């Protein structure tokens, strides 16, 4: 299994819901994507000029936003050390609101200086740059702060505000996107690996809210997710969005399963790729692969995975698609 799969473990009921990018299925993004590539490696010394070069020949706001988004994702690298430093400090000052705000404000100039000179940043820098360039192009864009959920953070409760993303207004309608998670991931050596993920570009609110929960719940948009359902749901990952493979059932992360009982897990799947699914049990240092029985429902475009628990005890069960983790459950065998 690629190490990036377990990088997600360490760091960080849906059915046939399409990303909001489907509102623009009639738009050909080829020119916007090519412009982002044409100006690849341009510096951030003159952001207004860069924005002009990326957008002036495009006719619609959605094409302009696409060119800006693709350029940022292709040219800005994630900085894991900076991100961890800020998160650690925020955790330390969690109950000292004023001191926390003071420290964060003192860090902003350093974050933006590193972004401008080295094109390296963390989520706040990505979100800030997308907002800045979008507004230069005449497109309304906001930074949204809130909670990201992983197998180790914000698992059972809202422990730490740890992520920022964006809302953008196109044709008088708000859309959600995450340039940080679209751009790539940190490998086992904490090096940033560019790996564009289009699943976070104008994602449907119903899907977006499965691993983003905003401080201001207005920015759930039309998702009916609540803080309780968010924390009770299975964990999903960047690769879940990339493969469009979302858990449908069970709908909760914590499961009590009798030993030797056949358990079923159902996922969305656009194509019949049952043999691409695997399972992994993680218990302490034990990592065990399982090959579940699989079946594909053509009508519903769903895959059903079945397996029987052999032993009692508690562990994490990861569901994999093409060797990438797409969901995690907490199993208690009884």
Secondary structure, DSSP 8 states (H G I E B T S, - for coil): --HHHHHHHHT----S---GGGGGTTS--HHHHHHHHHTTT--STTHHHHHHHHHTT--SHHHHHHHHHHHHHHH-EE-HHHHHHHHHHHHHTTT-HHHHHHHHHHHHHHHHHHHHHH-EE-HHHHHHHHHHHHHHTT--EEEEEEEE--SSSSSSS-----EEEEEEEETTEEEEE-HHHHHEEE-TTS-EEE---GGGSSB-HHHHTTTEEESSGGGGTT----HHHHHHS-EE-HHHHHHT--EEES-SSEEEE-TT-EEEEEEE-SS--GGGEEEEEEETTEEEEE--EEEEETTTTEEEEEEE--S-EEEEEEEEETTEEEEEEEEEE-
